[in-house]
Amino acid sequence: MLVFRQLFDASSSTYTYLLGDAASGAALLIDPVFENVRRDAALLRELGLRLVATLDTHVHADHVTGAWLLRRRLGSRILLSAAAGAANADRGLVDGDRVEFGGRSLEVRATPGHTDGCLSFVLDDRSMAFTGDALLIRGCGRTDFQQGSARRLFRSVRERLLSLPPGCLLYPGHDYRGVTVTSVDEERRFNPRLGGDANEDDFIGYMQNLGLPHPKQMARAVPANLLCGQPANDAVPPAEPDWAALDYAFSGIWEIRPEALADCGRRVQIVDVREPGEFDDALGHIAGARLIPLSALGDRMAEIERERPVVTVCRSGTRSAQAAVLLQRQGFEKVANLAGGMLRWRAEAEATEGAGI
């Protein structure tokens, strides 16, 4: 079974794609974003997948790739076009190559025009393709910088992408309106630049008169992406907070396991956000925990020390996850949710106080 997820970076409107082979656990990430590496690694872990490689569709001008940082953290290989001339890549891809992940594979198709090194990736059964900035939904990538060529892009899209089966789903590198997917048939019929009866001259005239400003992050992104995302002096965000052994959840919060919380002792504040009647019920509570129901948390945040780590707790970890989010929004920097709540705490036989003992 194919595992497929479409992920989004709001700051650059970039789509990142996760493809995994469920049988083997092997996975690929297409166009990862540097700032989202922690998110992507959490999703891989939660789905039980092993990242074997990252693929960039081209040298991006609007965001920095996460390829180098993912290789550093997860041991994945970096793959992108050989024509891109980027340093730090493990494999330079050329037209016709195949990239395998477990029992599945992607076919590499060269689709230059937006840049010289643009690639698109077609799934082995041709049910989906990932078009980067060559073909967007009802649009295409610009051709006015980075070796762009409207003539080459027209031919790339018409000959290499719109020649795929009509029902093949097309997933672009970006969308600025919230649209997520299109198809070969749709773009053949409705793409105002490349579909219908448009010819090469029509397209070139259209592209020469776009008048777009350069991407805001271009001066930062292009040099970094020519190094596959390696930052100056290898400076990277910390892998995890240093006050406890934590796991980053795909939901966007830090979680702490019962055994890790038990090891913290009095170094952390434990805030139990259940209702008063639950604090001493059959599950009991953790020694030293302060009861502040979720419904009262907004009015009682002054009772919580800001410089000391906070762990939120509830019955199952659901309400306390919301409490962790509320604390983060109010500027608390060292916050984690107890994974699984009191149910998991008791299941792992950690020390408990209250009526349930």
PyMOL commands that set and color helices and strands:
alter all, ss='L'
color gray80, all
select helices_A, chain A and resi 34-47+67-74+82-84+150-161+184-190+200-207+218-225+232-234+258-267+276-279+294-299+301-303+318-329+341-347
alter helices_A, ss='H'
color red, helices_A
select strands_A, chain A and resi 2-9+14-21+26-30+50-55+77-81+91-93+98-101+104-110+119-123+128-132+135-136+139-140+169-172+182-183+246-248+254-256+269-272+290-291+310-313+335-338
alter strands_A, ss='S'
color yellow, strands_A
deselect
rebuild
show_as cartoon
